[in-house]
Amino acid sequence: MAYDEDLADRVRAALPDAAEHVAAEQALGQPHVRPMDFTGRPMKGMVFVDPAGLHGDTLRQWVDAAAGYARGLPAR
């Protein structure tokens, strides 16, 4: 998939100050979501949202969920 500057700008604009955690298993039940698998080996705990699922308020929901999850990870 090629880099999409417009999508990157929309994600930056949607980044929250704080967000809730959303488990990958729950996310897989949502439309336009599949396991992240670009190499033939799915990445555990990660999902891919098709571009069709990134319009309107849905983009902000995904960004909120991802940012919340990342903030909850232990520092490296």
N, C-alpha and C positions, 0 to 999 in steps of 0.2 A: 504494500500500500504506500503510495507516495505521500510525502509531507503535505499537509493541508494548512496553509497559513491562516486562512479564514477560520477554520476550526480551532487552531491554536489560539487565535485572538479571542474567540468566543469562550474558550475554556479559561483563559486568563481573566476575563471579565467576570466569570462566574465563580471564581475561587472564593470560598467562604472564609470567615474568621474562625469558625468552629463547625464541626459536623458530627453526625452520628455514624456509628459503625454499621455496615451492611455486609453480611456474610456472602461469600461467593455462591454458596449453595442456594441461598434465597434469590440472589440476582439471576441465577440460571433459569428461574421460573418466569422472568420478565420477557416481554417481546423483544426481538432483535438481539438477544444475548446468547452467546455460546462460549464453551470453554476456550481459553486462550491456547491455541495450538498452531504454531507457525512452523514447527520442525518435525511434527509427527509424534511429539511427546508433550501432552497437555501440561501447562504450568499450574501446579497445585495452588488453589486459592485465588486464581486470577481468571477474569473473564474478558471477553472481547465484545464490545457493543458495536453492531453494524452501524454505518453512517445513517441509515434510515431511523435509528433509534436515538438520534442526537439532535432533535429539533425542538424548538420552543423550550418550555420549562423542564423538559426531560433532561436536557444537557446539564442544567444546574443541579438536578437531583443526582445524576451520576457523578458530577464533580464533587458535590457535597459528600457523597458516600465514600468516594476514593480518598478525599482529603481527610475525612474523619478516620478512616482506617489507617492511613499513613501516620497521622498524629498519634494514634494509639500504639504504634510499634515502639519497642524499646530503642533507645539511642544506641548508635553503633560506636 
